[in-house]
């Protein structure tokens, strides 16, 4: 995890003209935060961003802007990559309890270099999604613990996950299904009720207006929802080996068969059911909200990253039930090496593409910076919306 952190933060680009991730300019939706940050109030932190709660994301940006400013992109990338490394360590811990150290190491390695989830590794603004995943995985690890005070920790981590983005909803669903499916633990569901009530109150007060702005296309999105969901599920499982496109559909069938076969032979526990519910619900809800963009959008890197985390939990548990005799163990090591190599090459390719994109943005920003205080510049002039 430390090695991947250093590589992505310091030597993250293989472009012909070096532009490391630490030297990226601020990009796209980040400017929504940067240009308004001076006017933020306490209420601003409760406002949704693109339909998501963003309290902790705004707080992190507020602290970094107040202390380090915009002189370097590295601190912003460091937060993102620290959260990503934390997610890898937590998924190792979660899977190793169910399938052993070898499978735990495999799932952590696959998450660390998930090239298909490049948006969540190369764009600091995605700390919102990655933060939700890290807190959600921490919640599931705490939920599996036998510690006496685990449920207050579960509630706190779920709250933090939801304060990064709405991705926390699907980890909350996984936890609720896990507890509901375990008779002796159903009474612990009461710990999740306050979190749910606070989220509903926030949604009715602040998030409902944002949701209503996309409701006009919700009916048409329902027609595309089955394909959107299938494509997203396939893209996330294919992303585990650095693939995508139509290859995701047969790989989805293979993944469903592997998990289903393990459940049929050995049964499934509450966490497995909850993880499956969270995975499917993630693409269903995203499809209702974003389906108008097209079904292929469900294979975007930011969504592949989230889906892959759920898949790794499911497939890791299934792999732990394989009969490790004969060639199974060396075959797994060979497969893991090839998958990580392929995923790493995909990540290198996206690093180069991202660097090229940043190179093209910098000539737009530098002249703007040079002339913004010019004597003859009309400060009230209209701006070109395309730029």
N, C-alpha and C positions, 0 to 999 in steps of 0.2 A: 504494500500500500504506500509506504514511504517512497519507494522507487518510482512508482507510477505518478505520485504527486510531483516529484522533482522533474520527471521527464516532461509532463504536461505543462507544468508551470514555467519551467526554465528553458527546456529545449523542445518546445511543443510544435515546432514547424520544420518541415523539410522542404519548404518552397525554395526555388532557385535564388530569390532575393530574400535573405533571412528576415523574418518577422515573427518573433516568438510570441506566444500567448501573453507573456508579461508586457509586451509592447503594443497589444491591440488597442485601437481607439474604442471609445464607448459607441455602442451600436444600437440602432432601432429602438425597441421599447425601453431601453435604459434611459433614453433621453426624456421619456415621460416622467421618470422619477427626478432626473437631474435638473430639468428646467423648472420644476415646480417645488423643489425641496425647500427653498427659502420661505415659502408661504405655508408650509405644513403646520397644522395645529393638531391637538389631541384627537379631534374628530377625523382628521385626514387618515390617521393610521387605521381607522375602522372602515374606510372606504374600500370597496372591492377593486381589484385591478383585473380587467379582462374577465370578470365574473368570479375571480378567486379572492378569498380573503388573503391579505398580504401584510399583516401586522408585523411579523418578525422580519420579513424581507425589507419593508420600509425602515424598520428599526436598525437593521444592519447597515443599510445605505446611509441612514442619517448619521450613525456613529462614524462610519468611514469618511463621509463627506466633511464632518466637523473636525476630524483629526488629521486625515491624510489628503483630503481633497481629491482633485482629478489628476494629480501629477503622475501617478502610476496606476496601471491596470492590475498590477501584480497582487495588491491586497484583496481586490475583489475576486480575482481568480483563486487566491489562496483559500478564501472562505468556501467557494464552490468545491474545490478539490478536497478540502478537509472533510466536508460533508460526504463527498463521494467515497473517500477512503473509509470513513466511519461506517457507511452503508456496507462496504465490502467486509469489514471486520464483523459487523453484526450479523450479516447473512451467513458468514462462516460459523459463528457461534450458534445460530438458530438451526442450521442444517446439521452440524456435527452432533448435536444432541439427539438427532433423529436417525442419522445415517453414518456417523463416524467421522473421524478426522479427514480421511482421504477424500470423501465426497464433499465435506465442508471446504477443504482447500480448493477443490475443483470448482465449486460454485463461486467462491470468492474470486478466483482467478478469472473466471468467465465474466463476472460483473466488472472487475477492475479495468479490463481492456475492451469494453463493449463498444466497438467501433460504430455499430448501427445506431447506438444511442448518443452519437457525437454531439448533438445540440446541448445535452446536459453535462458535457465534459469541456466544451470549448467556448461557452458563452456564459459569463459570470451571472447574468440575469436569471439563469435557470437554477440558481440556488433556491428559488421558491419550490420547484418540483423536487430537487435533490434533498432539500431540507425536510420536506414532507416524508420522503422515502426513508431517510435516516431516522427520523423520530418515530415513524411507523414501525420500522424494523426493531428499534429499541423497545417499543411497546410490546411487540410480539415476543421478544426475548424475555422481557419482564413477566409477561403473561404465562410463559412456560416455566417460570421459576417457582420454587416452593417457598420462597421467602415470605415472612409473615406480612410485611408491608408492601407486597407486590402491587396490589390493586390501586393504592394512591399513586404509585409510580406510573402504572398503566394509564390512569386518568390524566396525569400531568403530561406524559409523552404524547398521548392522543391529542390533547389540547394544543401542544406545541406543533404537532404535525398539521393540524387544521389552521393554525396561525401562519404557517408558511404558504399553504395553498389548499384547495379543495381535494387534492389527492389524498389527504388524510381521511376523507370520508370512506374510502375503500379499504383502508387499513382498519378503520373503526368497524366496518361491516365484517371484516374477517375476524376481528376479536369478538364481536357480538355473536356470530354464528358459532365460533369455537366454544364460547361459554354456554350457549343455548344447547349445543349438541352434547354437552357433558353434564349429565344430570346432577352430579354432586357439586357442580360449580355454577349452576344457573342462578343461584342467589347473588352471585357476584356481579351479575348484570346491572345491579343497582348502581354500581360505581360509574357505569357509562352513561347513565341517565342524565346527570347534571351537565356533562359535556354536550350531549345531544340537545338539551334544552337551551344551553347558551348558544350553540350554533344556530338553532332554529330562530332564536331571538335576533341574532345578528343578521340572519338571512332576511327575515321579515322587515328589519329596520333599514339595512343597507344593501343587501344583495338582491332583493326582489326586483328592484328597478333595472339592474343590470341583466337579470334573467329575462325580464319582460321585453328587453330590446331585441332578444333573439327569438322570441316566441312566434313571430310572424312566419319564420321558416321551419318551425318545429314540426308542423304537419307533414311537409314535404320530406323532412329528415326521417320521419318514421318509415317512409317507403324505402329509403336507402339504408335503413338501420341494419337489416340482416347482413347485407354485403359489407357494410362498414365494419360491423363487429367481427365477421369472419376474417376480413382482410387484416384488421388490427391484431387479432389473435394469432394469425399466421405470421405476420411480420415480426411480432415480438418473439415467437419461438424460433423463427428463422434467424433473427438477429443474434441468437445465442451462438451461432456458428459463423456469423459474418455474412449471412445471405439475406435475400429479400425478394420482393416481386412475387410472381406467380408460384415460385418454389415454396413460398410460405404455406400454400394450401395443402400440398401433400405432407409437408412437415408438421402442419397442425394436426392432420389426421394421425400421423405417427406419434406425436406427443400425447394426444388424447388417448390413443391405444395404450401407450406405455403407462400413463397414470391410471387409466381404467383397469388395465390388467393387474397392476399392483393392488388396487383397491379390491378387485374381485378375489385375488388369491389371499390377501392378508388383511382385508378390511381397511377402513379409513377412520381417522380420528377427527376431532373437532377442528384442529388447525388446518388439516388438509381440506375439509369442507369449506371452512372460512376463507382460505386462500383462493380456492376455485371460485367461490361466490364473489370475492373482491375483484378477481381478474375479469370475470365476465361482466360484472356491474360497471367496471371502469370503462370498458368499450361501449357498453350500452348507453351510459349517461353521456359520455363524450360524443357519441354519435347523434344523440338528440340535440346536443348543443352546437355541434360543429359539422354535422353531416352535410350542410349546404355547400361546404368547400369541396366536397368530393370524397368518395370512399377511400382513395389512395392516401388521403391526408392522415388516416388512422395509422399509417406506417411511418409517420414522421419520427425523427430521432427522439424527440422529447417524450413521445408516447411509447415507443419501443422500449426505452429505458425502464419505464414504470412496469409495463407488461412483463418484461424479462425478469424483473425481481420476483413477481408472483410465480412465473414459470419455474425459476430456479428452486424455489421452495418446494413446489410440487414434484418436479423431476428429480431433485436431490433426494427426497424421501423415497421415491420409487426406485432410484438407483441403489439406495442402501439396502433394498430387499432382494437384490439380485444374488444368485448363488455364485459367490466369488471363488469358483474353481476353474481349473484349466487355464484358458487364455483370457478370461474375462478381465482380470486385473491389468495385465499389460495392454490389452486392447483399450481399456479406459484411459490409460496413461497416454497411449498413442493418439487416441481421439482428442483428448484434452489438449495435447501439444498442437495438433493440426488446427483445432478450433481456435485456440488462442493466437496462433500464428496468422490465421486468416482474418480474425477479428482485429488483430493488431495492424495488419496491412490496410484494412478498411479505415481504421482510425488515422493512420499516416496519410492516406489519401484525402480524408476529410480535413486534416490539419493543413495540408497544402492548399486545398480549395478555400478553406476559411481564411488563410493568410492572403490569398489572391483577392478575396472579397474585401479584406481590410485594406489592402494596398489601393484598391479602387476607391474606397471611402476617404482615405486620408487626403488625396488631392481636393476633395470637396470641402473638407473641414479646414485645411490650412489657409486657403485664400479667404474664407469667411473670418477666420481668426485675425488675419492680417488687415482686413478692411473694415471690421465692425466698428472701430472708433474713428474712421476717416472723417475729415471735416465735411466733405461733400456727399457723404452717404445719407440718404433719406431714411431717418430712423423710423418713420411711419410708413415706409413703402411696403407694398405687398410682397409676400414671399412666393416663390414658385412651389406649388404643392408637390410636384414630382421630385424636387430636390429636398 
